[in-house]
Amino acid sequence: MKKSLSLLLVMALVFGMFASMASAADLSAKDKYDVLIQKGILKGTTTGDAQLDAKLTRAQFATIAAAMAGLTPATVGETFSDVKKNQWWYGAIEAAAKAGLVNGTGGGKFSPRANVTVESVIKVAVILAGKKPVDGAKVTGSSAWAGPYIQAAIDEGLISARTDYKSDATRGQTIDIAYNAYELLQGPKVTGIKVLDEKNVEVTFSDNKVEKVTLPTALEANKETEITVTHEGKTYKVKVTYVFQALKVESVNAVNLKEVEVKFNKAVDIDTATFTVTPVGGSVIADTPVLSADEKTVSLALASNLAQNSYVTVDFSGVKAADGTPFAPFSVTVKVNDTVAPSVAEIKSLTKDAETNAFEVTFSEFAYLDTVKVGDVIVAPFSLDNKTYTFTLPSSATKFEAGKTYEAVINGLRDLAGNYATQPLKASFTVVRDQIKPVYTLVPVNPTQFDIVFNEEMQNTVPVDAVVVKNAVTDATLFQSGLPVRQSDKKSFRVTLMGAPIAPDKTSVELKVSVKGFNDVAGNTVEAKTSNVTLLKESVKPEMTTVRLMPSTNNRLEVTFSEPVSGIATTDFALTDSDNTVIAITSVENSAGTAVSATDASNRVYLDTAALTYNGTFKLANIVDSVTDTSGNKNIAKVISFTYNDVVAPQVTAAIVADKNVDGTLDLTSATQAVAVKFNQTDVVNGISVATGNFKDGAANNPANYTLNGAALPSGTVVKFIDSFDADMDGTVSGGETTDRGYDLVQIDFSAVAADAKATALKEGGKIVVTASNIKTVAGSTIPFASAELNVVDVTAPTIAGAYLTGDASDASLKLTVQFSEEVTYAAFDNTKLVLAGKQADGTTSATNLLLTAPAYDGADKTKVVFTIASTDLDVTKPVTLTATSVSNIKDVATTPNDLGAAGPISVVIYATN
């Protein structure tokens, strides 16, 4: 390639090009000419004219082609009768002809004074670009010899298809072709860069190929760095910036009444995490968390159904970023509001036979249905989870034939929230015949587990004798802790052995595993066979990693290990004070206070000790070789220091109440729209950090630490401390109130929130859920998650939003429709208090008999009431008004109804006639 590039530059006058030039697709021939002049590659003409239309003779082009190819001028031979040794072009033409760069024009002649053709230029460009001609190619408008070269040029993008290949080549055409050849020689260009994380980058090239680069050294966050990537044998240098994103929760949603989903902004590790879902006022109902393929979403299938429009609290702890960075414990309350109807996610029918009586449907969520028919036959449903159903024909029906397509008609499909799918819902399936038996491989997982991984989806049923495990050396049978468990991919089964199969003095064990009886979904049974798998003992020794004195205690330590360990006893530790006095350790427990000898899912145990009464530094030593990991590795010795200043931060708690000043008055109403958060400590963190300009960590007046109905507080919400000198907390500091009560009371005021952003319950009464979390005291205590469902009392009276007249005054068919601000009742309506006023035809005399009678709702809309007016003397061409003079007994639907009261007069819109 280096030779080709240098040769191309020799011919810069015609084939001008340079690496930094713009893409050929972006430049005209004149543009390229100008760029080459600016770069000093072309000298230009004496007149400054690019002469793009000028022609090149065949002798001129052959001379340049020979120079490009680095050919030595010939001194012997006479290939063409019209090229003689005494002519200036002889050496170049003869050399170029022998090298295959140029051809003659027929009859043994070269025609040196004739103009060079487009196809001759293309041939040289293809050869110098290192591309092979397409054998046998025929191209319209070209000579037979040129077809293979032209087709290669088209395929490589050197030229666009044309039909004038035999025409004389202009200087401009030659520059175009050569420029494209040069770009091709440069190789693909970088078209995109994606930084996956601090050590991995993806670079996309113009040939649509992607190179993944794993860096030996992590990128420094938020700093532009030059890296090297190799593609198609060429080295590129590109600049990248790793923009660090801290792990955060993007969303928490109850996707339906049976599933909750937690989405993160980046991949997470949940191996030691605990997730719980708890209905407000209920008990924990979450099941095992399942991580998505991209490791960003955690799905929780629930043991029991949630209630529509209820609230649930989702908590988790022990989550880590992919790099191992711990994520703080998290808690949030969300509203359950499933409005999406179920749909068919997959429908299929597989069989190993020529016919079958069943098909399977997986719905988008847990669902119920009434009947399913195929043709005129009702099929019987069966489901273990109400999400995937197997439908079976009755024994009297004709079976489904392999290769044929059928339509299932599903009636009454609805989810747990009562959302109905399109009725009826239709879905087609084609019966696929699969007679191929599944095959599998054995994959080690850890020292006590291995997976049987099949090449396709398998049935969940596992025969009792399906797997027999033996030591390959001793032939001793190894017992399993239960039947193999099918994994979430539905292709793998995990086998767990009882005890440790690897001998203490060995680093591995070879197992002989016999497998039989597993069936794929088509019913094909795996061929019974025995194969081996080797389980390896992990060689990394466990170690104690953290020690923490539990808040509000002086005698309980939380101890974390690097991995799960067992065989833990009080004698495995030594606790001493700064004088090296030994302090007794009395028990090893889990977080619930139950005695244990192994770590929990978060690799922790809790040590109860004698009371720590001495201010200063303490040391906890984990004695070497005292505990064991799952591979049988003994721990390394480790000593960790911690301090205890004899001042234990009291546990702070929060009570969220519908009493904005905590003065005993439940004053959360549609008018006041404020609640209070009362803390049991007076040193709750408050205000802005001077160092950062943001709220202090754990500040109780930070709106981000609260939610309303499972979402962030709406814009306009005011979160503030009530004055600490307001001893009686009535909202004002009055005479005699001189004692500083401290920071223990926060008020959350929603009254300034824009109406369209305000929760309906705040405006019209109803239930709201307010939560508080991540709030701290100066002493270092953090509140447990706090949540309260509060009732907003509706004290807002309805108003008249508008009114209009319809009908004909001449026959007393007038109707007055009144639009109220909210739903109202009118059972005890007093028509003397709601007055319609207008004029007779003379324009001065008041109309009579305008009493409003026979109120009725406008259909199902209870915000509109239609009244009848028994009057014929109202001139509807004159203004009409409506006034509520006092209590009219038109009330809203609040628990304690609010009367319309005095209102108006308002102008009535008239659609009536006389």
LINURHU-V729806 format. One record per residue. N is the residue number from 1. RES is the residue in three letters. D_FIRST is the distance of its C-alpha to the first C-alpha in Angstrom with 1 decimal. Layout:
# LINURHU-V729806
N,RES,D_FIRST
N,RES,D_FIRST
This chain:
# LINURHU-V729806
1,MET,0.0
2,LYS,3.8
3,LYS,5.4
4,SER,5.1
5,LEU,6.3
6,SER,8.7
7,LEU,9.9
8,LEU,10.6
9,LEU,12.6
10,VAL,14.5
11,MET,15.8
12,ALA,16.8
13,LEU,20.3
14,VAL,19.5
15,PHE,16.2
16,GLY,16.9
17,MET,15.1
18,PHE,14.6
19,ALA,13.9
20,SER,17.6
21,MET,18.7
22,ALA,20.8
23,SER,19.9
24,ALA,20.0
25,ALA,22.9
26,ASP,24.9
27,LEU,24.5
28,SER,26.1
29,ALA,24.8
30,LYS,27.3
31,ASP,26.1
32,LYS,22.5
33,TYR,24.0
34,ASP,26.2
35,VAL,23.5
36,LEU,21.4
37,ILE,24.7
38,GLN,25.4
39,LYS,22.0
40,GLY,22.7
41,ILE,19.7
42,LEU,22.2
43,LYS,25.5
44,GLY,27.4
45,THR,30.3
46,THR,33.6
47,THR,35.5
48,GLY,33.2
49,ASP,32.8
50,ALA,29.3
51,GLN,30.4
52,LEU,28.4
53,ASP,30.7
54,ALA,30.3
55,LYS,29.1
56,LEU,26.7
57,THR,28.0
58,ARG,26.2
59,ALA,26.3
60,GLN,24.7
61,PHE,21.9
62,ALA,21.3
63,THR,21.3
64,ILE,18.6
65,ALA,16.5
66,ALA,16.9
67,ALA,16.0
68,MET,12.7
69,ALA,11.9
70,GLY,13.2
71,LEU,16.2
72,THR,19.4
73,PRO,22.4
74,ALA,24.5
75,THR,28.0
76,VAL,29.5
77,GLY,29.9
78,GLU,31.2
79,THR,29.4
80,PHE,31.2
81,SER,34.8
82,ASP,34.4
83,VAL,31.7
84,LYS,33.5
85,LYS,32.7
86,ASN,34.7
87,GLN,32.7
88,TRP,30.1
89,TRP,27.4
90,TYR,28.0
91,GLY,25.3
92,ALA,22.5
93,ILE,23.9
94,GLU,24.6
95,ALA,21.1
96,ALA,19.5
97,ALA,22.1
98,LYS,21.6
99,ALA,17.8
100,GLY,18.8
101,LEU,17.5
102,VAL,21.1
103,ASN,24.4
104,GLY,28.0
105,THR,30.6
106,GLY,33.1
107,GLY,35.9
108,GLY,33.6
109,LYS,32.8
110,PHE,29.7
111,SER,31.8
112,PRO,29.9
113,ARG,32.2
114,ALA,31.7
115,ASN,29.5
116,VAL,26.0
117,THR,26.1
118,VAL,24.2
119,GLU,23.1
120,SER,21.6
121,VAL,19.5
122,ILE,18.4
123,LYS,17.5
124,VAL,15.1
125,ALA,13.5
126,VAL,13.2
127,ILE,11.8
128,LEU,9.0
129,ALA,8.4
130,GLY,8.1
131,LYS,11.6
132,LYS,14.6
133,PRO,17.8
134,VAL,20.8
135,ASP,23.2
136,GLY,26.6
137,ALA,25.9
138,LYS,28.4
139,VAL,28.1
140,THR,31.2
141,GLY,31.2
142,SER,28.5
143,SER,28.7
144,ALA,28.6
145,TRP,25.5
146,ALA,23.6
147,GLY,24.6
148,PRO,21.9
149,TYR,19.1
150,ILE,21.1
151,GLN,21.8
152,ALA,18.2
153,ALA,17.6
154,ILE,20.7
155,ASP,19.8
156,GLU,16.5
157,GLY,18.4
158,LEU,16.9
159,ILE,20.6
160,SER,24.0
161,ALA,26.2
162,ARG,28.4
163,THR,30.6
164,ASP,30.1
165,TYR,27.1
166,LYS,29.2
167,SER,30.3
168,ASP,29.2
169,ALA,26.1
170,THR,27.0
171,ARG,25.0
172,GLY,25.0
173,GLN,23.8
174,THR,20.9
175,ILE,19.9
176,ASP,20.2
177,ILE,18.0
178,ALA,15.2
179,TYR,15.6
180,ASN,15.3
181,ALA,12.1
182,TYR,10.7
183,GLU,12.4
184,LEU,11.0
185,LEU,7.3
186,GLN,9.1
187,GLY,10.4
188,PRO,14.2
189,LYS,16.5
190,VAL,19.4
191,THR,22.6
192,GLY,25.2
193,ILE,26.4
194,LYS,29.5
195,VAL,31.2
196,LEU,33.2
197,ASP,35.0
198,GLU,34.8
199,LYS,32.4
200,ASN,30.5
201,VAL,28.0
202,GLU,26.4
203,VAL,23.3
204,THR,22.8
205,PHE,19.6
206,SER,19.4
207,ASP,18.8
208,ASN,22.3
209,LYS,21.3
210,VAL,22.9
211,GLU,22.0
212,LYS,25.2
213,VAL,25.0
214,THR,28.0
215,LEU,28.5
216,PRO,30.1
217,THR,32.3
218,ALA,34.0
219,LEU,33.3
220,GLU,36.0
221,ALA,37.9
222,ASN,37.7
223,LYS,35.1
224,GLU,31.6
225,THR,29.2
226,GLU,25.4
227,ILE,23.8
228,THR,20.4
229,VAL,19.1
230,THR,16.2
231,HIS,15.1
232,GLU,12.9
233,GLY,11.3
234,LYS,10.8
235,THR,13.7
236,TYR,15.9
237,LYS,19.0
238,VAL,21.9
239,LYS,25.6
240,VAL,28.3
241,THR,32.1
242,TYR,34.3
243,VAL,37.5
244,PHE,40.2
245,GLN,42.8
246,ALA,45.9
247,LEU,47.1
248,LYS,49.6
249,VAL,51.6
250,GLU,50.5
251,SER,53.4
252,VAL,56.2
253,ASN,57.7
254,ALA,60.2
255,VAL,58.2
256,ASN,61.3
257,LEU,64.6
258,LYS,63.1
259,GLU,59.8
260,VAL,58.6
261,GLU,55.0
262,VAL,53.6
263,LYS,50.2
264,PHE,48.2
265,ASN,45.2
266,LYS,43.1
267,ALA,43.2
268,VAL,46.4
269,ASP,47.9
270,ILE,51.4
271,ASP,52.1
272,THR,54.9
273,ALA,55.8
274,THR,59.1
275,PHE,59.5
276,THR,62.8
277,VAL,64.0
278,THR,67.6
279,PRO,69.6
280,VAL,71.5
281,GLY,74.8
282,GLY,73.7
283,SER,72.2
284,VAL,68.7
285,ILE,67.3
286,ALA,63.5
287,ASP,61.9
288,THR,58.9
289,PRO,55.8
290,VAL,52.7
291,LEU,49.3
292,SER,46.8
293,ALA,43.4
294,ASP,41.7
295,GLU,44.4
296,LYS,45.5
297,THR,48.7
298,VAL,51.8
299,SER,54.1
300,LEU,57.8
301,ALA,59.9
302,LEU,63.5
303,ALA,66.5
304,SER,68.7
305,ASN,68.4
306,LEU,68.2
307,ALA,70.6
308,GLN,69.3
309,ASN,69.5
310,SER,70.2
311,TYR,68.3
312,VAL,66.5
313,THR,65.3
314,VAL,61.9
315,ASP,61.5
316,PHE,58.9
317,SER,58.2
318,GLY,55.8
319,VAL,52.7
320,LYS,49.6
321,ALA,46.2
322,ALA,43.3
323,ASP,42.9
324,GLY,46.5
325,THR,48.0
326,PRO,51.5
327,PHE,52.5
328,ALA,56.0
329,PRO,58.7
330,PHE,58.8
331,SER,61.5
332,VAL,62.0
333,THR,64.5
334,VAL,63.3
335,LYS,65.2
336,VAL,65.1
337,ASN,64.7
338,ASP,63.2
339,THR,63.2
340,VAL,60.4
341,ALA,61.6
342,PRO,60.2
343,SER,57.9
344,VAL,56.6
345,ALA,53.4
346,GLU,53.1
347,ILE,55.2
348,LYS,54.7
349,SER,56.6
350,LEU,55.3
351,THR,57.3
352,LYS,57.0
353,ASP,59.7
354,ALA,60.2
355,GLU,62.0
356,THR,62.7
357,ASN,65.3
358,ALA,63.1
359,PHE,60.3
360,GLU,59.0
361,VAL,58.5
362,THR,56.9
363,PHE,57.9
364,SER,56.1
365,GLU,58.9
366,PHE,62.2
367,ALA,64.5
368,TYR,67.7
369,LEU,68.5
370,ASP,71.6
371,THR,70.8
372,VAL,67.9
373,LYS,68.4
374,VAL,66.3
375,GLY,68.1
376,ASP,71.8
377,VAL,71.5
378,ILE,71.6
379,VAL,69.3
380,ALA,70.2
381,PRO,68.0
382,PHE,67.3
383,SER,65.3
384,LEU,65.2
385,ASP,63.7
386,ASN,64.4
387,LYS,60.7
388,THR,59.8
389,TYR,62.4
390,THR,62.9
391,PHE,65.0
392,THR,67.1
393,LEU,69.0
394,PRO,72.6
395,SER,73.5
396,SER,75.2
397,ALA,72.1
398,THR,69.7
399,LYS,66.5
400,PHE,63.0
401,GLU,61.1
402,ALA,57.5
403,GLY,55.1
404,LYS,57.5
405,THR,57.3
406,TYR,60.2
407,GLU,61.1
408,ALA,62.7
409,VAL,65.1
410,ILE,65.6
411,ASN,68.7
412,GLY,69.6
413,LEU,66.2
414,ARG,66.5
415,ASP,65.2
416,LEU,67.3
417,ALA,67.8
418,GLY,69.2
419,ASN,66.3
420,TYR,66.5
421,ALA,63.6
422,THR,63.9
423,GLN,67.0
424,PRO,66.6
425,LEU,63.0
426,LYS,61.3
427,ALA,58.3
428,SER,57.1
429,PHE,55.9
430,THR,54.8
431,VAL,56.0
432,VAL,53.2
433,ARG,54.0
434,ASP,52.3
435,GLN,53.4
436,ILE,50.7
437,LYS,52.1
438,PRO,50.4
439,VAL,48.5
440,TYR,48.1
441,THR,46.6
442,LEU,48.3
443,VAL,46.7
444,PRO,48.3
445,VAL,49.1
446,ASN,51.1
447,PRO,53.6
448,THR,56.2
449,GLN,54.2
450,PHE,51.8
451,ASP,50.6
452,ILE,50.9
453,VAL,47.9
454,PHE,48.2
455,ASN,45.6
456,GLU,47.7
457,GLU,50.5
458,MET,53.7
459,GLN,57.4
460,ASN,59.0
461,THR,61.8
462,VAL,61.6
463,PRO,64.3
464,VAL,66.1
465,ASP,65.0
466,ALA,61.4
467,VAL,59.9
468,VAL,61.2
469,VAL,59.6
470,LYS,60.4
471,ASN,59.4
472,ALA,57.3
473,VAL,58.9
474,THR,62.5
475,ASP,62.7
476,ALA,64.6
477,THR,64.5
478,LEU,63.1
479,PHE,64.8
480,GLN,63.0
481,SER,64.1
482,GLY,64.2
483,LEU,62.6
484,PRO,58.8
485,VAL,57.9
486,ARG,55.5
487,GLN,52.8
488,SER,51.8
489,ASP,49.0
490,LYS,51.7
491,LYS,49.6
492,SER,50.4
493,PHE,53.7
494,ARG,54.3
495,VAL,56.5
496,THR,58.3
497,LEU,60.2
498,MET,63.5
499,GLY,63.3
500,ALA,60.6
501,PRO,59.4
502,ILE,57.6
503,ALA,60.0
504,PRO,60.5
505,ASP,59.2
506,LYS,56.2
507,THR,52.8
508,SER,52.3
509,VAL,54.2
510,GLU,53.2
511,LEU,55.0
512,LYS,55.9
513,VAL,56.0
514,SER,57.7
515,VAL,56.9
516,LYS,58.8
517,GLY,60.4
518,PHE,57.6
519,ASN,57.2
520,ASP,54.5
521,VAL,55.6
522,ALA,56.0
523,GLY,58.4
524,ASN,56.3
525,THR,57.3
526,VAL,54.9
527,GLU,55.3
528,ALA,57.3
529,LYS,55.5
530,THR,55.2
531,SER,52.0
532,ASN,51.3
533,VAL,50.0
534,THR,49.8
535,LEU,50.9
536,LEU,49.8
537,LYS,51.9
538,GLU,50.4
539,SER,50.4
540,VAL,50.4
541,LYS,53.9
542,PRO,55.5
543,GLU,56.8
544,MET,59.0
545,THR,56.9
546,THR,59.4
547,VAL,63.1
548,ARG,64.9
549,LEU,68.6
550,MET,69.3
551,PRO,70.6
552,SER,74.3
553,THR,74.9
554,ASN,75.7
555,ASN,75.5
556,ARG,72.5
557,LEU,69.0
558,GLU,65.9
559,VAL,63.6
560,THR,60.0
561,PHE,58.1
562,SER,54.3
563,GLU,54.9
564,PRO,57.8
565,VAL,60.4
566,SER,63.8
567,GLY,66.8
568,ILE,67.5
569,ALA,71.0
570,THR,72.7
571,THR,72.7
572,ASP,68.9
573,PHE,69.1
574,ALA,70.8
575,LEU,71.6
576,THR,72.9
577,ASP,73.8
578,SER,73.2
579,ASP,76.2
580,ASN,74.7
581,THR,77.6
582,VAL,76.6
583,ILE,76.9
584,ALA,77.7
585,ILE,75.3
586,THR,77.5
587,SER,75.2
588,VAL,71.7
589,GLU,71.4
590,ASN,69.0
591,SER,68.9
592,ALA,72.0
593,GLY,74.1
594,THR,74.1
595,ALA,73.9
596,VAL,70.6
597,SER,68.9
598,ALA,65.3
599,THR,62.9
600,ASP,62.7
601,ALA,59.6
602,SER,58.5
603,ASN,58.9
604,ARG,62.1
605,VAL,65.7
606,TYR,68.6
607,LEU,70.9
608,ASP,74.5
609,THR,75.8
610,ALA,79.0
611,ALA,79.2
612,LEU,77.2
613,THR,79.7
614,TYR,78.3
615,ASN,76.1
616,GLY,72.9
617,THR,70.0
618,PHE,70.0
619,LYS,67.8
620,LEU,67.1
621,ALA,65.9
622,ASN,64.6
623,ILE,65.6
624,VAL,63.1
625,ASP,62.9
626,SER,65.4
627,VAL,63.4
628,THR,61.0
629,ASP,57.9
630,THR,57.3
631,SER,55.5
632,GLY,58.4
633,ASN,56.9
634,LYS,59.4
635,ASN,58.9
636,ILE,58.2
637,ALA,60.8
638,LYS,60.4
639,VAL,62.6
640,ILE,62.3
641,SER,64.4
642,PHE,65.8
643,THR,68.4
644,TYR,71.6
645,ASN,73.7
646,ASP,76.7
647,VAL,76.0
648,VAL,74.7
649,ALA,73.3
650,PRO,75.6
651,GLN,73.7
652,VAL,73.4
653,THR,74.0
654,ALA,74.1
655,ALA,76.4
656,ILE,75.4
657,VAL,78.6
658,ALA,79.7
659,ASP,81.8
660,LYS,79.9
661,ASN,82.2
662,VAL,83.3
663,ASP,86.9
664,GLY,88.0
665,THR,87.5
666,LEU,84.9
667,ASP,83.7
668,LEU,80.4
669,THR,81.1
670,SER,79.5
671,ALA,80.8
672,THR,80.0
673,GLN,76.7
674,ALA,76.3
675,VAL,76.2
676,ALA,76.6
677,VAL,74.8
678,LYS,77.3
679,PHE,76.1
680,ASN,78.3
681,GLN,77.0
682,THR,77.5
683,ASP,74.4
684,VAL,71.8
685,VAL,68.7
686,ASN,68.9
687,GLY,67.0
688,ILE,63.8
689,SER,62.0
690,VAL,62.0
691,ALA,58.8
692,THR,56.7
693,GLY,58.5
694,ASN,58.5
695,PHE,61.3
696,LYS,62.2
697,ASP,61.0
698,GLY,63.6
699,ALA,65.5
700,ALA,68.1
701,ASN,67.9
702,ASN,64.2
703,PRO,64.0
704,ALA,60.9
705,ASN,63.1
706,TYR,65.1
707,THR,64.6
708,LEU,66.7
709,ASN,66.7
710,GLY,63.6
711,ALA,61.5
712,ALA,61.0
713,LEU,64.0
714,PRO,63.8
715,SER,63.1
716,GLY,66.4
717,THR,67.8
718,VAL,69.6
719,VAL,69.6
720,LYS,72.0
721,PHE,74.3
722,ILE,78.0
723,ASP,79.7
724,SER,80.4
725,PHE,83.8
726,ASP,84.9
727,ALA,86.9
728,ASP,88.3
729,MET,85.0
730,ASP,86.6
731,GLY,83.8
732,THR,85.6
733,VAL,86.6
734,SER,90.4
735,GLY,93.1
736,GLY,93.5
737,GLU,89.9
738,THR,88.9
739,THR,87.3
740,ASP,83.5
741,ARG,82.8
742,GLY,79.1
743,TYR,76.0
744,ASP,76.8
745,LEU,76.9
746,VAL,74.2
747,GLN,74.8
748,ILE,72.2
749,ASP,73.2
750,PHE,71.7
751,SER,74.1
752,ALA,71.6
753,VAL,68.9
754,ALA,68.3
755,ALA,70.3
756,ASP,67.3
757,ALA,65.6
758,LYS,68.8
759,ALA,69.6
760,THR,72.2
761,ALA,74.5
762,LEU,74.7
763,LYS,75.9
764,GLU,78.1
765,GLY,78.9
766,GLY,77.6
767,LYS,75.6
768,ILE,72.7
769,VAL,70.9
770,VAL,70.0
771,THR,68.0
772,ALA,67.5
773,SER,65.0
774,ASN,63.2
775,ILE,66.1
776,LYS,67.1
777,THR,70.0
778,VAL,69.8
779,ALA,70.9
780,GLY,67.8
781,SER,69.0
782,THR,67.0
783,ILE,68.9
784,PRO,68.5
785,PHE,67.4
786,ALA,70.3
787,SER,70.8
788,ALA,73.8
789,GLU,74.7
790,LEU,77.0
791,ASN,79.2
792,VAL,79.1
793,VAL,82.6
794,ASP,82.6
795,VAL,85.0
796,THR,83.5
797,ALA,86.0
798,PRO,84.8
799,THR,84.8
800,ILE,85.1
801,ALA,81.8
802,GLY,83.1
803,ALA,85.7
804,TYR,86.2
805,LEU,89.1
806,THR,88.9
807,GLY,91.7
808,ASP,94.7
809,ALA,97.5
810,SER,100.0
811,ASP,100.2
812,ALA,99.7
813,SER,96.3
814,LEU,94.4
815,LYS,91.9
816,LEU,90.4
817,THR,87.1
818,VAL,86.4
819,GLN,82.9
820,PHE,83.1
821,SER,80.5
822,GLU,80.5
823,GLU,82.3
824,VAL,86.1
825,THR,89.3
826,TYR,92.4
827,ALA,95.1
828,ALA,97.6
829,PHE,96.6
830,ASP,99.3
831,ASN,99.1
832,THR,101.3
833,LYS,98.6
834,LEU,95.8
835,VAL,97.2
836,LEU,96.0
837,ALA,97.5
838,GLY,97.6
839,LYS,99.9
840,GLN,102.1
841,ALA,101.8
842,ASP,103.9
843,GLY,101.1
844,THR,103.6
845,THR,105.2
846,SER,103.3
847,ALA,102.5
848,THR,104.5
849,ASN,103.8
850,LEU,100.2
851,LEU,100.4
852,LEU,97.2
853,THR,98.0
854,ALA,96.5
855,PRO,93.2
856,ALA,90.4
857,TYR,86.7
858,ASP,84.3
859,GLY,83.2
860,ALA,81.3
861,ASP,80.5
862,LYS,82.8
863,THR,81.8
864,LYS,83.6
865,VAL,87.3
866,VAL,89.1
867,PHE,92.8
868,THR,95.4
869,ILE,97.5
870,ALA,100.9
871,SER,101.5
872,THR,102.0
873,ASP,102.8
874,LEU,99.4
875,ASP,97.9
876,VAL,94.1
877,THR,93.4
878,LYS,94.6
879,PRO,92.6
880,VAL,93.0
881,THR,92.4
882,LEU,92.2
883,THR,93.6
884,ALA,93.9
885,THR,97.0
886,SER,97.1
887,VAL,96.6
888,SER,96.0
889,ASN,95.1
890,ILE,91.7
891,LYS,89.7
892,ASP,86.2
893,VAL,85.4
894,ALA,85.1
895,THR,86.9
896,THR,89.4
897,PRO,89.2
898,ASN,88.9
899,ASP,91.2
900,LEU,90.0
901,GLY,92.5
902,ALA,93.1
903,ALA,90.5
904,GLY,90.4
905,PRO,91.6
906,ILE,88.4
907,SER,88.0
908,VAL,88.0
909,VAL,85.6
910,ILE,87.7
911,TYR,86.6
912,ALA,90.3
913,THR,92.6
914,ASN,96.3
